[in-house]
Every structure is written in structure tokens, then in C-alpha cells.
Amino acid sequence: MKSEHILFSTFTLREKLFPSIPWYTAGLGTTLAEAELYHSCMDDILGMSVEEIKSHDMELASLRLVSHVDSLIEGFPTNFGWQYAEIYRYVERYEEAKELGIIEVENQRRLHGQDNLNTLTAMNNLAVTYGKLGQFEAEKLQVDVLEKQRRLLGEDNWHTVRAMHTLAGTYHDLGRFEDAEKLQVEALEKWQTLCGSDHPRTLDAMQGLAMIYHNLHRFEEAEKLYIIEVEKWRQLAGDDHPKTLIAMHALAIKYDDLGHFDEAEKLKVVVLEKLKKIFGEDHSDTLKAMTSLGWTYHCLGCLAEAEAMQVIALEKWRMLFGDDHLETQRVMRNLIDTYYSLDKQAEAAELKKLLK
């Protein structure tokens, strides 16, 4: 990966410029000027390395880079606020991503004005973080960004299409599936024209449209898209890449919808084990796979296994995101259904009190 070569040069260059200053203790026992120079050098190298990372590799790269971001932003300003906010978003430290994103929007507004592309990009990135937190200030920001980018850049510009895609995702999360479909179909067609059918952004739009079809109960259409997506991600990134695994998980959910529970179970077990190895048990992608497998067990009549998995998943969702998050609420509903199937009326009634 090109970015890893750039990052490796961080250590080489640091040794040449600051041989007596350890990476994690830079500035201790040095003058303020030396510490600031050291920080500026490291900030530039790390920030530029983040810019070089391909979008579909950001999840794995962020796991490696986040400790360096933590070290660099402590005590000094950064010139790479939105890049570091993206790192935090990918490792699911959303509050920190939000804090950096707000600062970056204000900085870009001050430097460039309301309608500058840098400002609009920072606003769109912040809106994505709001969406991850379940805070739907996202919609207002994204509508504003899309309108301005259409006016300034035109319908077919890369930035405009990205704004379409992210707003479609927010409409999906808000349950506005018809609005989401219209925008996502347009985004998918434009990505195919701009980047080709095998580009990661095209595949992301394909996944977004398949999710919308799922919620519109157009399961066969969703299944067809997911089968294409899984094969393309396998060719592009390999069987064990997070993007491939997430697409496999989505396909397994489609098997659930079509009543093919044995096929769904086999696929979900593989996905869950691989995601645990990559991200650990507390990552949202792992928890979604755990929640989903629990529901498949329920549908297969394996109620004890379903309950055990759903209880663990619910505890982790509540700890990480709180009771009001959309995913937490979804797991609660699944577990309530399992409790009723097990004739655990008291447990079901107690959990229902937390539903919104």
C-alpha cells in the first residue's frame, strides 16, 4: 500500500531530524520550538499518508494509524482535521470524530467561505458522523451540501455524486425508502459512468441500493445486487477483506428474507468469525453479524442459541451506543420476539419498556 510506504518514512525522517526524541515523548525535555517543529513534520507526513489510502482500505488502515493520530493531536493543532476525523469515524470513536469535524467546518468557513468546495466537503464528512451517532442533523447538512454542489459543480461531478450517495443513506436510516431509492439509483448510474462498474464507490452505491430494496421488500432484486457485489469485492480485495465480508453478510440476510435459513446460517457463521478476528467483538460490524446470526437461529427454532447471542449483542450495543440507538432498538425487538417464543413473558415485558 502506497500510504504505508509514506508512513514508514515517518520513522526514518524522524530519526534524521530528531534522533534524541522518542516518538511518544516528543517535546519532553526539548524547547517549545523543537517540539512544534517535530509535531509539524509528523503531522504533515501522517496526514499525507492518510490522504493516500484508498477508501475501501480505510477500515483496516485506521486500526493501525489511530494511536499515531492520538499522539499527534494531543497538545498541538493539526492541518489534517478532516483526515483524522475520518480515522476516528472508521474506528467508531464518533464523538471524537464529531469534535474534529465541527472544528474543521468552522476552519474551512473562516478560510474559504460558506460555498467553497473544502467547506462543503467538511460539512458532508461531519454529516456522515452525525448519521453514525444517530443524530439526524445529518439530513439538513447533507441537503444543503447537495444543493450547493449541484449549483456550483453540476450533477455529474464526483463531489456531487458522493453527496447524493450519503444523503440517500441518511434517507434510508430515516425510513424514507422511496426518497432514498430515487437518489441512490441516480448515484449508482453516475458512479458507473464516472468510475466503471468495478470501482469501490460503485460497489458501495450498489450495496446502498440493495439495502433500500430490502426495506421495500423487493428481496429478489436485493439478492441479485448482493451476489454481484460479493463477487466483485472478492476479485478486487480478496475473501477476507472487510468489504467482502460485509457484502457476504448482507447476502446472508437476503437468504433469511427468502426463507433460506440454512444457507444464511452457514454464511453468517463464517462472516462472524472473520470479523471477530479483524475488528474484535465490540466493533459495530461484528455486532451486526452477531445480531443477525442470532435472528437466523431464532428462525431455525434454535431458541436457546438465539437468546444467548442476542443477549450478548444487546449488552454490547447498549454499552457502546446507548438504549436509543437504532441498532440497539432493533436488537431489543429481536430479543423480545425470542423471549416470547421461549415463553419468557416477564423478560419480554421488561425489555419492551425500553422501546421507543
N, C-alpha and C positions, 0 to 999 in steps of 0.2 A: 504494500500500500504506500503510495507516494507520501501521504501525510506522516506515516511512521518514520520514513527516512528524514523528513524535515524535523520531526520531534526528536529523533535521535541526535540530530545536530545540536539540539538544545544543550545536551550534556557536554558535547565536545567543545562548543563555543564557550559554555560557562567555565570549563576548566582553563581555557586560554585567557579569558578576560578576568575571571575571579577565582583563581586557584585556591585561595585560602578560605573561601566562603562556602560552607556546605549548602546543598540545595534547600533543605528545610529550615536552615538557620540563617539564611542570608540577611544581612543587616545587623546581626548581633555583634557588637564589638567593632562595628565599622562606622564611618561617618554617614550622616544622612545623605550626602551627595552620592556616596558609593552605593548605598542601599537603593536609592532612587534609580541610579543608572542600571544596577543589576536588575531591578524589577522591570524597568522599561525594556531591557533586552529580552528577558524571559517572556514578558507579556507579548512582545511582537512575534517571537518565534512560536510560542504556543498558540496564539490567536491565529497566525497564518496557517499553522498546521491544521487547525480545526476547519478553516475555510476550504482546505484541500480534500476533506473527507467526503466521499460520495454519500448521498442521502441514505441509501439503503444499508450503509455500514455504520451509521451514526450510533445505533444502539450499542453495538459491541465496542466501538471506539470510545464512547462516553464512559463506559465502565472502567476503561484503562486511564482515561485522562482526568476524571473528576477530582482526584486527590491533588493533582497539579493545579487545577483551577482554584481549589480551596486555598492552597498555599499562596497563589498569586494575588487573589483579590483581598486578602487579609491585610488591612492597613494602608493599601495604596489604591489609587484609581486605576481603571483599565480602559484601554482603547477598543476592547473587543467585548462589550457588554452583551450584544445580542448573540454572539457566538457562544459565550459562556452560559447565557440563559438557556440556549438550546441544549448544551451539555447537561445542565441541571434538569431540564424537562425530560430528556431521554432516560435519566437515572431516577426519574419520578420524584425529584425534590422540587415540587411545583411551587411552593411558597417562595423559595429562593429564586427560582426562575421568574416568578411574577415580580419580585422586588427588583431584580436586574432589568426586567423588561420595561417596567414603569420608568425607571431611570433613563433607559435608552430612548424611549419615546420622547421624553422631555428634552433630552440632549439633542435629538435629531430635529425636534420642532424649533428649538432655540437656534441651532446652527443653520437649518435649511428652510424652515417654514412648514406650514401645515400640509402642503400638497406636493412636497418633494418625494421622490421615489424612496429615498432612505427612510424618511418618516413613515411612509405608508408600509414599507416592509417591516419596520419595527412595530407598528401598530398591528399588523397581521400576525406577527410572531407572538405578541402579547395576547392577542385574542385566542390563539391556539392554546396557550397556557390557561387562560380563563376557562376554556372548554374542558381541559383536563381536570380542573378543580370543580367542575360542575357549576361554575359561575357564569351565567349566560349574559353577562356584559359582552361576551364574545360576539353575539349576533349584531348588536349595534355597531361595534367597531368594524366587523367584517363587511357589513353592508356599506358603511362609509368608505372603507378602503376599496371595495369593488367598484363602487360608483365613480370614485376619483380616478382609479386606474383605467377604467373603460374610457373615461373622458380624455385623460392625458396620454394613454399609451395605445388605446384601441382594443378591440375584442380579442385579437389573436396574439397579443403579446404574452410572453412567458409569465410575467408577474400577474397579469390579469387572469390568466387561466389558473394559476396557483390560488389566487383569491377566490375564484369560483369553486374550486375543489374544497377549500377549507370551509367556506360558507355552506356548501352542500352538506358537509359533515356536521356542522352545527344544526342545520335544519333537521337532519336525521336524528340527532340527540334530543331535539325538542319535540320529536314526534310529528314533524311536518313533512311527511314522506313524499307527498306529491311535489311539493316545492323542491325537496332535496333531489328527487329523480330528475326533474327538468334541468336543474343546474348541473348535476353530475353527468348526465348524458352529454350535455354540451361540453363539459370539461374533458370527458373521455375522448370525444371526437377530435377536439383541438389538440390534446396531447398526442394522439395517434398521428396527426398531421405534422405537428412540430417535432416530435421525438422518435416516432416509429412505434410499432406495436409491442416491441420487446423492452422498451425503456422502463426503468423503475417507476417513474412518475405515471406512465400509462398504466402500469400494473396496479399502482395504488388507487388510481381512479376506477379501475375495473373492480377492485375489491370494494371500494365505497359504493359503487352501483349495485354490486351483488348483495351487500348488506341492506340496501334500500329495498331491493326486490324481495329479500327475506321478510322484511317487515310489512311489505304489501302482500305477503302470502303468495308470491309468484316464485314458488320454490324450484320449479324446473329451470326457469331462466337463471336463477341464482346459482344452481348447481352447475350449469354449463359454464358460467363465467369462472367459478371457483376451480373447476377442473383445468381450464385453460391457464389460470393464474398459477396453480401449483406446478404445472409442467414447465411454465416459463421461468418461475423462480428457481426450480431445480436446475435448469440449464444455465441460468445466469449466476447463481450463488451457491448451489450445492444443496444436498439433502438436509444438512444440519444448520443452515443459516436461519436466523430468527424470522426473516420474511417468509421463507419456505414453510417453516413450522406454523406460523400464524395463518398462512393460506391453507395448510393441511387441516388445521383446527376448524377453520371456517367451513371447509368442505365436509368435515365430520358433522358439524351442526346441521348442514343440509341433509345429511343422511338421517339424522334424527327427525327432521321435518317430514321426510318421505317415509318414515317408519322403518328404516333400515338400521335398527339399533345395534345389531351385532357388528356391522361394518363400522358404525360410528364408534363403538367401544374400542375396537382394535386400533383405529387411527388415533383416538384421543389418548389412549394409554401411552403410545409411542411419543406423541407430542408432549404430554405432561412430563415424562421422564427426561426428555431432551431439554425442555425449558427449565426444569429444576437445575440441571447441570450448568446451563448457561447463565441464568439470572438468579438462581436461588428460589426459595419458597415464598418470599414476600414480595415479589415483583408482580405487577398487575397482570401481565400476560400469563404468568404461571397460575395466578389465582383464577383468571378467567377459564383456563384449561381445567383446573381443579373443579370449579363450579360446574362447568359443562359436563365433565365426566360424571360428577355426582348426579346430574339430571338424567344422563343416559342410564346409570344404574337404577334410578327410580323407574324409568320407562321399561327396563328389563325385569322389574319386580325384585331386584336385589336391594331391598329397602334398608337393611342394616348397613350395607356398604354405602348407599346413598346418604343416609343420615350422617355417618361418620365423616364422610368427605365434606358434606355441606356445612357441618358444624365447624370444622377446621377453617374452611374458606370464609365463613361468616365472621368468625373471630378475627381473622386477619384483615378482612375488608373494613370491619368496624375500627380496628386499631389504626389502620393506615389512612382511612378516608372519612371516618365518622358514619353515623347512622343515616344521614340524609343523602349520601351519595347515591347516584343512580344504580351503580353496580351493587352496592350494599343492599339497597332495597330489592333488587332483582333476586339476590341470593336468599334474602328473607322469605320472599314469596315461594321460592322453590322448596326451602326447608319447611315452611308451613304446610305445603302440599304433602311432603314426605311424612311429617308428623301426623297429618290426618289419615294417611294410608296406613300408618302404624298404630292408629287409634290412640295417639297421644294428644288428646284434646286439650289438656291443660297447657302443655308446652306450646301448641299451636296458638291458643288464645293469648298467651303471654307475649308471643312474638308479634302477633297481629297489632298489638298496641303501638308498636314502633313504626308501622307502615304509614306512609304519607299519602 
